[in-house]
Amino acid sequence: MMAQQKIDKKLKKILDTFMKEKGISGYSVNGNKIVLYVDDEEHATIFRKFEISGYSIEVIVTGKFKAL
């Protein structure tokens, strides 16, 4: 069982705002690393420019998620 990390309220608010943006499929946080999952390379280029103080950001192109 993986331990669940508590995300700072301010960081969660920022990441939840990201989720409202077109092209973002999801995110994960592991320590001081944020991984953003995006639909395509076009959106990856945009989100690679973002910085959040104290965190490194990795962007992974996953393609568009579809419900099963």
C-alpha positions in Angstrom: 0.0 0.0 0.0 1.4 3.4 -1.0 1.5 6.1 1.6 -0.7 9.1 0.7 1.0 12.5 0.8 -0.8 15.4 2.2 -0.7 18.3 -0.3 -0.4 21.8 1.0 -3.7 23.7 0.6 -2.2 26.5 -1.5 -0.5 24.0 -3.8 -3.7 22.0 -4.2 -5.6 25.1 -5.1 -3.0 25.9 -7.8 -3.0 22.4 -9.2 -6.8 22.2 -9.1 -6.8 25.4 -11.2 -4.5 23.7 -13.7 -7.0 20.9 -14.0 -9.5 23.5 -15.4 -7.1 24.3 -18.3 -7.6 22.6 -21.6 -5.0 19.9 -22.3 -4.3 18.9 -18.7 -5.3 15.3 -17.9 -4.1 15.1 -14.3 -1.2 15.6 -11.9 0.7 13.9 -9.2 2.9 15.2 -6.4 5.9 13.3 -4.9 7.9 15.2 -2.4 9.0 18.4 -4.2 8.3 17.1 -7.7 5.0 17.8 -9.5 4.1 15.7 -12.6 1.6 17.2 -15.0 -0.1 14.8 -17.4 -1.1 16.5 -20.7 -2.9 15.5 -23.9 -0.3 16.4 -26.5 3.1 18.0 -27.2 1.5 21.4 -27.9 0.2 21.6 -24.3 3.4 20.1 -22.9 5.4 23.0 -24.4 3.0 25.5 -22.7 3.1 23.8 -19.3 6.8 23.2 -19.2 7.2 27.0 -18.9 5.3 27.0 -15.5 7.2 27.3 -12.3 6.0 26.8 -8.7 8.3 27.9 -6.0 10.0 25.0 -4.2 8.9 22.4 -6.8 10.3 20.9 -9.9 7.8 20.3 -12.7 7.8 17.3 -15.1 5.4 17.2 -18.0 4.4 13.9 -19.5 2.4 13.6 -22.7 -0.2 10.8 -22.1 -2.7 11.5 -24.9 -6.3 12.3 -24.1 -7.8 10.1 -21.3 -11.0 8.3 -22.1 -13.5 6.7 -19.7 -13.8 3.0 -20.0 
